[in-house]
Amino acid sequence: MNPKINVKERTETQGAAMSAERQAAIRMIANDLHRLNQSVMRAVEAGLSVELIRSARHHGGKGNWGDLMVPVIFADDTAEPDDLEKI
C-alpha cells in the first residue's frame, strides 16, 4: 500500500523541478482560482446558482493544453436548471 502524500508536499516536490516561469504561472492560476471560488460563494450567498462550463480548449502547439471556462448564472433557484433563464 502506498502512503498518501498530501497535496502541499506533492506540489512542492513537483515545483522544485520546474522553471521560475512555470512556477509563477501555477501561482497565478492558484490565486485566480481562489478569487473565482470566493466570487462563486458570494454569488451563491446572494441567491444565485453558478455553473462553470468548458467553452473551449486552448492548445499550446507542443502537446500542452488548457480548458477555457465560462460561467452560467441561474437567477431563479426555485425552478429546475433546464427551465431557468440563463444570464
Beta strands, then each sheet from edge to edge (+ up, - down):
strand 1: 49-59
strand 2: 65-74
sheet 1: 1+ 2-
end
